[in-house]
Structure formats: structure tokens, C-alpha cells
Amino acid sequence: MKKFLLLAMTLLMALSLVAGCGSDSPKKMVIGLDDNFAPMGFRNEKNEIVGYDIDLAKEACKRAGMEVEFKPIDWASKEAEIKGKRIDAIWNCFTVNPERQEAYTLSKPYMVNAQLVVVPKGSEITKIADLKGKVLAVQDDSTGSYILDRNNELRTSLKDYRKYPDFAAVYMDMDAGRIDAMVVDAVLARYYMVKHPDKYVALEENLGDEVVAVAFRKDDKEYSEKINKALVLSRLKILGIIAVVAMIALLIQDFVAFMKGNDSLIGSLFDKAGI
């Protein structure tokens, strides 16, 4: 019995060391995000912040033994927010590029993304060369803005190049006819195209593939080490949940289609059962 108790205590001590929950470890992480960036981080009908990155961050922080707080920020001021220690991390489909590798400590990449050119459905713009003489929009201090700022040939060929505080404002101006095209992250573009298939299309050409990571202060290794350890298993769990939900949705869709196509059969079965 004593040997069993000693073994149990040893295991508990080992688990606490693995979890990294020492007295000097951070107990909470404040995450800065753009809360208009669906499906990664956005407001639902109850005004709650939800999304893939939100679920992933919650699961990773839980595994790392920390509480988590989500703080909406001005995206163009994100570097000042993290340097001023008003937030501990940026977790919001944050693209890895050379400028950001210089400015931040980045986690291991956890997702592949791309920069797409989105236009209104029916637009005469069908390839990147067609952007000449058009009005093109991006979110300020986004990956799309970095690409356009470096691409002098494309930028100088435009009629106008506009930067917005968030993509919600970009889409509003596209709907109003004030811009001809936008450069936008693939995850956000596809979300809008699925919701509004009659309004938006993406060009086949894109402006570059990329990977996404979590950003931390350049001199802060503690949060990044804890999140890196937790990220792989957290991602697998969230992707597994998404896969199960998608399978259930497909099964329901197939069942509804079967019901619609077999009204007479279902009716006769109900008659025989006395329903």
C-alpha cells in the first residue's frame, strides 16, 4: 500500500512538471485579435467572440494550465499593443513573413493560408493583369498590404489603392460599388463566398501562399514555449471536432435529400405504422 501511494505521488509530481504549472509560470494569457475576421475570430448573434482561432486558443491555454482573455484591438496598432504589454499574444490568422519574424517571437505554424484577389460576381476582372486602372482595397497592416506595398508595378498600375481598418469595411465598400477588388486572406474570402455565393468570386491567380502562427513579444519566450507544447494536440482535437460536425451535417443533408426524393415511400411506411 505504501509503495502504491509513493508511486501515485511520484506520478502526480511528474504530471505537474509536464504541465508546466510552477509558481513562476503565467496563469493567464491576454490575446489580441480583430473581432471582424470570420471564421477565425468574430462576433456571433449573441455578441460573443467565436471562431476557429478562439476554440484553438482556449484548448491550447487549457492544456498549458492558463486562463485566456480575448481583447479586440485596432489591427494597425497590434505591435504597439503587444510591446506595451496590454496583450500577451496575437492569435488571429497571423501570417508569417520576414517583417513579422523580425518584430515578434512566432509559434510553430499551425495552418496554411493564401492571399486571394476577390471581386464582385460578374466583374470584368478575371486575372491579376485586369486590375490595371481599377480601385483595389486591403486591410491596413495586413499581409495583403505588405504584398501591395512591395509590388511597385502592380500598385502604380492601379487607379487607387485603399487601406481600411478591417475587412468588414472593405466588403461594405465593395457592396456599395466604391472598390473594384480586394486582396484578402483565403480563409476569410471563402467564408464570405460560401455565405454569399451570388455576390463574390476569387480569381484563380493568387498573390502568394503562406502559413499562419501565433505572435508573442520578441523578448518573451515563456508564453511561446507553453503554447508550442500545447498547440499540436489542441489543433488535432479541434480539427477532429470540426470533422465530426461536418460528417453529421453531411449525413443530415443526405437524409433530407432522401426524404424529399421518397415522399410516397415515407408516407406509405407511416400509413402502415398507423402514424
Disulfide bonds with the S-S distance in Angstrom:
none
